[in-house]
Amino acid sequence: MITPHSITFSSDRTEAIASIEAVEGGRGWCNVVPNAVDDVDELKVNFLGLRKLEGVTVATLVTRPARHAVAQPSSLGVLHTRGRLGRARIAELLEGAPFRLTQDHNQRGLLLEVPVDTPAALLLEVMCRCTTALCDVAMTGTWRLDRYLRD
């Protein structure tokens, strides 16, 4: 069973960091979405690529359970409409975060491997930075975090 939980946050990120910590070790996933000034849907993807070419950028953190008692890296995906970003732009967005690029796709966005033991605060900072920098609509300065915990 999956238990969803949503919060809105801005500069006080304490609860958002705790939500990311709660899904560690394969216990679930989190989506971070900037709140738009106007009523705009989030970007969604299907197996062919983006369903529509406008919407609010979405960052998704998916954690994986340990395998043979060895912690596994998580993945961070960023769905956006900017096409391929290139290594220089991605490095700028990461600002030194030690995430490994696994995909820079023109229709499916970015996919990054997140090393084990990456602090939740750093993960959240990168998620907020990417969604802000790659969003094509006016934002309110707040984000929504949707957490999905496996029971």
Short mmCIF file of the C-alpha atoms (twelve columns), coordinates in Angstrom:
data_MODEL
# 
_entry.id   MODEL 
# 
loop_
_atom_site.group_PDB 
_atom_site.id 
_atom_site.type_symbol 
_atom_site.label_atom_id 
_atom_site.label_alt_id 
_atom_site.label_comp_id 
_atom_site.label_asym_id 
_atom_site.label_seq_id 
_atom_site.Cartn_x 
_atom_site.Cartn_y 
_atom_site.Cartn_z 
_atom_site.pdbx_PDB_model_num 
ATOM 1   C CA . MET A 1   0.000  0.000  0.000   1 
ATOM 2   C CA . ILE A 2   1.215  3.519  -0.812  1 
ATOM 3   C CA . THR A 3   0.522  6.426  1.543   1 
ATOM 4   C CA . PRO A 4   0.626  9.885  -0.100  1 
ATOM 5   C CA . HIS A 5   1.361  13.102 1.776   1 
ATOM 6   C CA . SER A 6   1.674  16.655 0.378   1 
ATOM 7   C CA . ILE A 7   3.218  19.778 1.842   1 
ATOM 8   C CA . THR A 8   3.908  23.279 0.593   1 
ATOM 9   C CA . PHE A 9   7.187  24.934 1.531   1 
ATOM 10  C CA . SER A 10  9.356  27.945 0.752   1 
ATOM 11  C CA . SER A 11  12.365 29.077 2.780   1 
ATOM 12  C CA . ASP A 12  11.636 26.832 5.791   1 
ATOM 13  C CA . ARG A 13  12.492 23.439 4.338   1 
ATOM 14  C CA . THR A 14  12.548 21.412 7.554   1 
ATOM 15  C CA . GLU A 15  9.415  19.369 6.788   1 
ATOM 16  C CA . ALA A 16  10.417 18.875 3.147   1 
ATOM 17  C CA . ILE A 17  13.839 17.550 4.195   1 
ATOM 18  C CA . ALA A 18  12.157 15.167 6.655   1 
ATOM 19  C CA . SER A 19  9.882  13.936 3.836   1 
ATOM 20  C CA . ILE A 20  12.899 13.107 1.680   1 
ATOM 21  C CA . GLU A 21  14.577 11.332 4.594   1 
ATOM 22  C CA . ALA A 22  11.391 9.293  5.118   1 
ATOM 23  C CA . VAL A 23  11.616 7.687  1.653   1 
ATOM 24  C CA . GLU A 24  15.284 6.670  1.884   1 
ATOM 25  C CA . GLY A 25  16.244 3.046  1.408   1 
ATOM 26  C CA . GLY A 26  13.513 2.228  -1.076  1 
ATOM 27  C CA . ARG A 27  10.637 3.236  1.180   1 
ATOM 28  C CA . GLY A 28  9.109  5.471  -1.512  1 
ATOM 29  C CA . TRP A 29  9.514  8.518  -3.732  1 
ATOM 30  C CA . CYS A 30  8.983  12.291 -3.748  1 
ATOM 31  C CA . ASN A 31  7.962  14.812 -6.391  1 
ATOM 32  C CA . VAL A 32  8.911  18.485 -6.061  1 
ATOM 33  C CA . VAL A 33  6.887  20.927 -8.149  1 
ATOM 34  C CA . PRO A 34  7.094  24.734 -8.097  1 
ATOM 35  C CA . ASN A 35  3.744  26.414 -7.527  1 
ATOM 36  C CA . ALA A 36  2.729  28.467 -10.551 1 
ATOM 37  C CA . VAL A 37  1.116  31.911 -10.386 1 
ATOM 38  C CA . ASP A 38  -1.565 30.789 -12.842 1 
ATOM 39  C CA . ASP A 39  -3.402 27.481 -12.856 1 
ATOM 40  C CA . VAL A 40  -0.992 25.366 -14.932 1 
ATOM 41  C CA . ASP A 41  -0.758 21.576 -14.960 1 
ATOM 42  C CA . GLU A 42  2.441  19.673 -14.265 1 
ATOM 43  C CA . LEU A 43  4.355  18.152 -17.135 1 
ATOM 44  C CA . LYS A 44  3.571  14.474 -17.657 1 
ATOM 45  C CA . VAL A 45  5.339  11.902 -19.774 1 
ATOM 46  C CA . ASN A 46  4.210  8.739  -21.500 1 
ATOM 47  C CA . PHE A 47  6.324  6.072  -23.194 1 
ATOM 48  C CA . LEU A 48  6.684  8.245  -26.314 1 
ATOM 49  C CA . GLY A 49  7.813  11.386 -24.485 1 
ATOM 50  C CA . LEU A 50  6.088  14.509 -23.228 1 
ATOM 51  C CA . ARG A 51  2.315  14.535 -23.543 1 
ATOM 52  C CA . LYS A 52  2.211  18.290 -23.839 1 
ATOM 53  C CA . LEU A 53  4.836  20.925 -24.351 1 
ATOM 54  C CA . GLU A 54  3.855  23.303 -21.580 1 
ATOM 55  C CA . GLY A 55  3.483  22.929 -17.871 1 
ATOM 56  C CA . VAL A 56  5.283  23.135 -14.579 1 
ATOM 57  C CA . THR A 57  8.628  21.354 -14.251 1 
ATOM 58  C CA . VAL A 58  8.656  18.256 -12.015 1 
ATOM 59  C CA . ALA A 59  11.604 16.738 -10.125 1 
ATOM 60  C CA . THR A 60  11.151 13.147 -8.929  1 
ATOM 61  C CA . LEU A 61  13.370 11.328 -6.455  1 
ATOM 62  C CA . VAL A 62  13.007 7.543  -6.464  1 
ATOM 63  C CA . THR A 63  14.856 5.530  -3.841  1 
ATOM 64  C CA . ARG A 64  15.816 1.877  -4.102  1 
ATOM 65  C CA . PRO A 65  15.992 -0.765 -1.388  1 
ATOM 66  C CA . ALA A 66  19.270 -2.364 -0.426  1 
ATOM 67  C CA . ARG A 67  20.356 -5.285 -2.553  1 
ATOM 68  C CA . HIS A 68  22.232 -8.117 -0.830  1 
ATOM 69  C CA . ALA A 69  22.536 -5.801 2.204   1 
ATOM 70  C CA . VAL A 70  24.249 -3.120 0.083   1 
ATOM 71  C CA . ALA A 71  22.635 0.318  -0.107  1 
ATOM 72  C CA . GLN A 72  21.709 1.338  -3.665  1 
ATOM 73  C CA . PRO A 73  21.864 4.796  -5.275  1 
ATOM 74  C CA . SER A 74  18.641 6.714  -5.861  1 
ATOM 75  C CA . SER A 75  17.569 8.332  -9.091  1 
ATOM 76  C CA . LEU A 76  16.534 11.932 -9.626  1 
ATOM 77  C CA . GLY A 77  14.547 12.767 -12.725 1 
ATOM 78  C CA . VAL A 78  13.699 16.279 -13.898 1 
ATOM 79  C CA . LEU A 79  10.941 16.580 -16.478 1 
ATOM 80  C CA . HIS A 80  11.144 19.878 -18.383 1 
ATOM 81  C CA . THR A 81  10.505 21.379 -21.832 1 
ATOM 82  C CA . ARG A 82  13.962 22.778 -22.605 1 
ATOM 83  C CA . GLY A 83  15.206 19.848 -24.674 1 
ATOM 84  C CA . ARG A 84  18.743 18.573 -24.199 1 
ATOM 85  C CA . LEU A 85  20.661 20.765 -21.792 1 
ATOM 86  C CA . GLY A 86  24.243 19.641 -22.339 1 
ATOM 87  C CA . ARG A 87  26.905 18.894 -19.756 1 
ATOM 88  C CA . ALA A 88  27.858 22.515 -19.046 1 
ATOM 89  C CA . ARG A 89  24.276 23.573 -18.231 1 
ATOM 90  C CA . ILE A 90  23.701 20.455 -16.134 1 
ATOM 91  C CA . ALA A 91  26.897 21.104 -14.157 1 
ATOM 92  C CA . GLU A 92  25.684 24.656 -13.571 1 
ATOM 93  C CA . LEU A 93  22.355 23.361 -12.234 1 
ATOM 94  C CA . LEU A 94  24.059 20.832 -9.957  1 
ATOM 95  C CA . GLU A 95  26.534 23.375 -8.506  1 
ATOM 96  C CA . GLY A 96  28.986 20.642 -7.547  1 
ATOM 97  C CA . ALA A 97  26.477 18.059 -6.277  1 
ATOM 98  C CA . PRO A 98  28.046 14.631 -6.932  1 
ATOM 99  C CA . PHE A 99  25.211 13.284 -9.074  1 
ATOM 100 C CA . ARG A 100 26.054 11.219 -12.161 1 
ATOM 101 C CA . LEU A 101 24.228 12.043 -15.388 1 
ATOM 102 C CA . THR A 102 22.562 8.982  -16.909 1 
ATOM 103 C CA . GLN A 103 20.190 10.716 -19.353 1 
ATOM 104 C CA . ASP A 104 19.823 14.129 -20.993 1 
ATOM 105 C CA . HIS A 105 16.912 13.437 -23.322 1 
ATOM 106 C CA . ASN A 106 15.168 16.057 -25.432 1 
ATOM 107 C CA . GLN A 107 11.691 14.701 -24.545 1 
ATOM 108 C CA . ARG A 108 12.125 12.813 -21.287 1 
ATOM 109 C CA . GLY A 109 14.313 15.282 -19.420 1 
ATOM 110 C CA . LEU A 110 17.217 14.616 -17.099 1 
ATOM 111 C CA . LEU A 111 17.976 11.481 -15.169 1 
ATOM 112 C CA . LEU A 112 20.674 11.580 -12.517 1 
ATOM 113 C CA . GLU A 113 22.087 8.909  -10.225 1 
ATOM 114 C CA . VAL A 114 22.233 10.074 -6.612  1 
ATOM 115 C CA . PRO A 115 25.000 8.514  -4.500  1 
ATOM 116 C CA . VAL A 116 24.135 6.648  -1.315  1 
ATOM 117 C CA . ASP A 117 24.278 8.870  1.804   1 
ATOM 118 C CA . THR A 118 23.625 12.110 -0.103  1 
ATOM 119 C CA . PRO A 119 22.159 14.513 2.480   1 
ATOM 120 C CA . ALA A 120 18.431 15.141 2.047   1 
ATOM 121 C CA . ALA A 121 19.047 18.901 2.278   1 
ATOM 122 C CA . LEU A 122 21.356 18.762 -0.766  1 
ATOM 123 C CA . LEU A 123 18.853 16.643 -2.691  1 
ATOM 124 C CA . LEU A 124 16.064 19.109 -1.953  1 
ATOM 125 C CA . GLU A 125 18.252 22.074 -2.922  1 
ATOM 126 C CA . VAL A 126 19.063 20.509 -6.297  1 
ATOM 127 C CA . MET A 127 15.402 19.606 -6.882  1 
ATOM 128 C CA . CYS A 128 14.298 23.177 -6.133  1 
ATOM 129 C CA . ARG A 129 17.105 24.708 -8.202  1 
ATOM 130 C CA . CYS A 130 16.358 22.536 -11.234 1 
ATOM 131 C CA . THR A 131 12.605 23.054 -11.130 1 
ATOM 132 C CA . THR A 132 13.035 26.805 -10.765 1 
ATOM 133 C CA . ALA A 133 15.669 27.195 -13.476 1 
ATOM 134 C CA . LEU A 134 13.859 25.005 -16.000 1 
ATOM 135 C CA . CYS A 135 10.280 26.147 -15.412 1 
ATOM 136 C CA . ASP A 136 8.680  28.130 -18.256 1 
ATOM 137 C CA . VAL A 137 5.816  29.650 -16.240 1 
ATOM 138 C CA . ALA A 138 5.679  32.348 -13.556 1 
ATOM 139 C CA . MET A 139 6.159  30.875 -10.086 1 
ATOM 140 C CA . THR A 140 4.960  31.947 -6.630  1 
ATOM 141 C CA . GLY A 141 8.235  31.210 -4.808  1 
ATOM 142 C CA . THR A 142 6.804  28.135 -3.078  1 
ATOM 143 C CA . TRP A 143 6.967  24.450 -3.951  1 
ATOM 144 C CA . ARG A 144 4.772  21.446 -3.352  1 
ATOM 145 C CA . LEU A 145 6.364  18.200 -2.250  1 
ATOM 146 C CA . ASP A 146 4.327  15.039 -2.762  1 
ATOM 147 C CA . ARG A 147 5.691  12.102 -0.780  1 
ATOM 148 C CA . TYR A 148 4.661  8.515  -1.438  1 
ATOM 149 C CA . LEU A 149 5.584  6.002  1.281   1 
ATOM 150 C CA . ARG A 150 5.322  2.250  0.855   1 
ATOM 151 C CA . ASP A 151 3.715  0.608  3.864   1 
# 
